[in-house]
């Protein structure tokens, strides 16, 4: 997630929408009994979704990976005693002594994918005929010029005063000056608020550097 946001900080792209894909996980291991697992490869977010399984493997060393496919690759190149938690969609193609389906704590996990086009997003409201009640999302980076106390509160006050909903906020260093952070923000609302949203963003752009990533219906 952090690596993706760092790329988006300066990317000339426009988000067109998002797709949510259900995801579940399976366990694959180079042993014939779970008690023989010595180490298990698991992606950092997947680890949090499979706590019940991991709690039943107290003897196993947990090796955190950057992606689910990396976990699978490390298992395929590993030794006896290795195991990995991998996407359930990969399980049918695997051939290991131990294969266990559906090991996630919940069966309603999902991954969100964002659809982009290679074109800078605009700070101007797009044309559209969506119903006033249709929901929208507007992601952006907001970077203040200084590090004075209360700057984040000032940024969020713009949104709160406009009655816009804050969905996500994360801070990232700008890597230009120590102490100054850029804030990744996702705002949501309804199309009845579209004009108000872009009026508010315009006011924010007068005080901060605003890098929009798009405006799309949900």
N, C-alpha and C positions, 0 to 999 in steps of 0.2 A: 504493500500500500504506500509506504513512504517513498519508495523509488518511483512509483507511478506519479505521485503528486509532485515530486521534484522535477520530473520531465514536463509535467503540465504547467509548471510555473512560468515557462517561457514558450510554450508550444502555441503555434498559430493554428488552432483547431477549433471546431464548433461541435458541441455535443448535440446529437439529433434525437436521442432517446435512450432508453435503457431496457434491458431484457433480464428477467430473473429466471434462472435455471435451477431446478431442484438438484441437489447433490447429496449423495450418501457415501459411506466409506466401508471398506472391507479390510481385513487383516490378512497379510500373506507372510509366510515365514519359512525359513530353511531348516525347520525342525518338524517333528511329528507330534509334539506336545507343547502346549503353551508354557509349561513350567520350565522348558529347556531354552526359552528365548533369553538371550544374553543382552542384546541391545535392539532397540526399535527406532527406526527412522520415521519421523513425523513432521509435517509442515507446521509452522508455529500456530496458525489459526486452527488447523485440524486438531492439534493437540487439545485445545480448549473445548472442542466438540466431542471428544472421545475420552473424557475423564474416567468414566466407569470402567472401560476396558483397561486403561493404564493403571488404575488403582488395583486391578487384579494381576498386575505384572510387577510386583515390588522388586523382583530380582533383576529386572531389565534396565539397562542404562538407556535413557531417552536421549536420542540425538536429534536436535531440532534442525530442520532444513528450510530452505527458502521457498520451496514449492512441492506440491504433491508428486509431480513427475520426477523431481530430484530424489524424493524418498524412494520411488520405484527404481530409479537408476542405481542408487546406492545398494539397494537390496539385490538387484540383478548382478552387481559386481562384487557382492559381499561374500561372507563366509558362513559356515554352519553356525547356527545360533542367532543369525540376523533375522529381523522382521521389519515390516513397514506397514503403515496405514496408508492405503491408496484409494483413489476414487472407485466406487463400486462399478462404474462403467468399464474399468480395466480388468476386473477380476476374471471374466470369462476367458481371457487370452493368457492367463498366467498358469504356470505349472510348477507348483511348490508343494512340499509335503503337507503343509498346513494352510488351508484357505478358509476364512470365516467371513460370511457375509454380514452386512448391516451392523457395524459395530459402533455407530454413532450413538450418543446419548439420546438424541431425538431423531425422528424420521421426517422432520419437516425443514431440514436445512436447505439453504439455497445460496447461490452465488449470483451477484449482480454484475452484468456486463454492460458497458457503455458503448454506444454507437457514435462514431465520430466521422466528420469529413474534414479534409485538409484545407481549411479556410478559416481565417481569423473570425472569431465571434464579434458581434456588434454590441455597442452600448445603446443602440436605438431599438425601440420596440418593433418587432417584426409584424407584418400584416398577417391576418388570420381571421377565420370565421368560427372559431371554436365557441361553444356555449359558455356563458359567463360562469357556470358552475364547474367547468372542466378544470382539473388541477394542473398546475405547472411546477416545474423545478428550474431554478436558475443557479448554477454553480459558478463560483468566481474566486479569484485571489484578491485580497485587499492588503496593501502594504503601506503602512504609515511612514512618513518621512523621518520621524524621530522616535526615540524610545521613551518619551515622557510617561510618567505614571498615569494610568487611567485611559490610555489610548484605546485599548480593546473595548472598554465600557463605552467610549464615545462612538466607536464603530457600530456596536450592537444597538445603541440608542437610536440610531437612524432607522434600523429595521423595526425595533419595537414601537417607535412613534408612528410608523406607517402601518402597523398591524400585520407585518409580514412574519411568517413562521420560520424560525431558524431550525433547520433539519440537522446540519452537521457543521462542526467547526474543529479545525486542527491548525496548529501552529508549526511553521517550518522556518528555519533560519534562511535569511536571504543570501548568505555567503558573500555579502558585499561589505557589511559593516557589523562588527560585534554588537550584539544587543538588539538589533532590529530584526523583527520577525515578520513574515508574511503569513496571513491567515487565510486558509482555505475554508470557504463558507458555502453551504448550500441553503438556498432559501426556497420555500414553497408557498403556494397560495392558490387562488383561483384566477381564471382569466378576467374576472371582474376587477381584479387588482392590477392588471397588466400595466396600465398607464401609471398608476401610483408606484409600482415597482421601478419602472425605468426613470421616473422623476426622482425617486429616492436614490437610485444608483448614480444618477447624474450629480446629485448633491454630494454624494460620497466621493465621486471622481474629482470634484473640485478641491477636496482636502487630502485625498489619498491616491495612491496608484491602484487603479482597479483593472484587473485583467479578467474579462469575462470569458466563460467557457461555453456559453450557449443558453438558450431558452427553449424549453420543449414541454409538450403536454405529457401527462402521465396516463 
